[in-house]
Amino acid sequence: MAGPSDPDGTGPEKASSSIVAKLDYVMSRLDGVAAGVSTLGGKDWADEPAIIAGALAGLSPQRLAEALKTAGLTPEVIAAAVPSDMARQVADELAARLSS
C-alpha cells in the first residue's frame, strides 16, 4: 500500500496517499471479511446423517458387532436408544431375520 489508495474501489472518490485514506480502505476490507465470517459462522458444516450413513456403509455385521461391544453397547442399551415409533419396525426386521 505504498501508493495511493482508493477508498471506494473504482468509485467517484479520488485515490489518496494519506494515512486516513489507507485506514479507510483497510477498514472497508475488514468490514467485508467480518460480514463473510458472520455469514459462514451461521452455517452447520457437519452433515451428521451423511457421516453416519457413510460410516455404517463400510461396516460388515461382524465389524459392527465388534464396534458395539467395544463401545459397551449392550442389547438393552441399543434397544433403549431405538425411538419408540421405530421399535416395532426393528423388532419385525429382527424377527424376520431370525425366522429365515
PLY file of the C-alpha trace (Angstrom):
ply
format ascii 1.0
element vertex 100
property float x
property float y
property float z
element edge 99
property int vertex1
property int vertex2
end_header
0.00 0.00 0.00
2.89 2.36 -0.74
0.89 4.06 -3.49
-2.42 5.88 -3.35
-5.46 4.03 -2.01
-8.91 4.49 -3.47
-11.29 4.03 -0.53
-14.28 3.13 -2.67
-12.61 0.98 -5.33
-13.27 2.47 -8.72
-15.92 4.81 -7.34
-16.08 8.62 -7.56
-13.67 9.37 -4.70
-10.11 10.18 -5.70
-7.27 7.96 -4.60
-5.13 9.41 -1.85
-1.84 8.56 -0.21
-2.98 9.85 3.18
-2.98 7.54 6.16
-6.70 8.23 6.61
-7.47 7.02 3.08
-5.39 3.91 3.68
-7.08 3.21 7.00
-10.49 3.74 5.40
-9.54 1.23 2.73
-8.34 -1.33 5.30
-11.48 -0.84 7.39
-13.76 -1.31 4.38
-11.95 -4.55 3.54
-12.21 -5.73 7.16
-15.93 -4.96 7.13
-16.27 -7.26 4.12
-14.30 -10.01 5.85
-16.39 -9.65 9.01
-19.61 -9.89 7.00
-18.33 -13.03 5.27
-17.30 -14.65 8.55
-20.70 -13.84 10.06
-22.44 -15.44 7.10
-20.30 -18.56 7.25
-20.48 -18.76 11.04
-24.21 -19.39 10.97
-23.94 -22.49 8.80
-23.96 -26.08 10.01
-20.96 -27.57 8.25
-21.39 -31.11 9.54
-23.91 -33.34 7.80
-24.26 -35.85 10.62
-26.71 -38.17 8.83
-24.35 -38.43 5.84
-21.36 -39.07 8.12
-23.21 -41.81 9.99
-24.51 -43.38 6.79
-21.00 -43.39 5.34
-19.51 -44.94 8.46
-22.20 -47.61 8.68
-21.96 -48.43 4.97
-18.39 -49.58 5.48
-19.17 -51.89 8.38
-19.83 -55.57 7.97
-22.17 -57.14 10.52
-19.12 -58.60 12.29
-17.32 -55.24 12.43
-20.49 -53.54 13.63
-20.88 -56.13 16.38
-17.25 -55.61 17.43
-17.70 -51.82 17.48
-20.88 -52.07 19.55
-19.20 -54.43 22.01
-16.10 -52.22 22.26
-18.31 -49.21 22.95
-20.08 -51.11 25.73
-23.43 -51.02 23.94
-25.42 -53.93 25.28
-28.64 -55.13 23.67
-30.53 -53.29 26.41
-28.75 -50.01 25.70
-29.28 -50.39 21.96
-32.98 -51.18 22.46
-33.38 -48.13 24.71
-31.81 -45.94 22.01
-34.31 -47.01 19.33
-37.12 -44.43 19.06
-40.45 -45.85 20.18
-42.09 -45.16 16.81
-39.40 -47.28 15.15
-39.19 -50.08 17.72
-41.91 -52.22 16.12
-40.21 -51.99 12.70
-36.88 -53.00 14.20
-38.50 -55.89 16.06
-40.24 -57.06 12.88
-36.97 -56.92 10.92
-35.14 -58.85 13.62
-37.94 -61.45 13.79
-37.82 -61.87 10.01
-34.05 -62.32 10.13
-34.28 -64.89 12.91
-37.00 -66.89 11.15
-35.04 -67.24 7.91
0 1
1 2
2 3
3 4
4 5
5 6
6 7
7 8
8 9
9 10
10 11
11 12
12 13
13 14
14 15
15 16
16 17
17 18
18 19
19 20
20 21
21 22
22 23
23 24
24 25
25 26
26 27
27 28
28 29
29 30
30 31
31 32
32 33
33 34
34 35
35 36
36 37
37 38
38 39
39 40
40 41
41 42
42 43
43 44
44 45
45 46
46 47
47 48
48 49
49 50
50 51
51 52
52 53
53 54
54 55
55 56
56 57
57 58
58 59
59 60
60 61
61 62
62 63
63 64
64 65
65 66
66 67
67 68
68 69
69 70
70 71
71 72
72 73
73 74
74 75
75 76
76 77
77 78
78 79
79 80
80 81
81 82
82 83
83 84
84 85
85 86
86 87
87 88
88 89
89 90
90 91
91 92
92 93
93 94
94 95
95 96
96 97
97 98
98 99
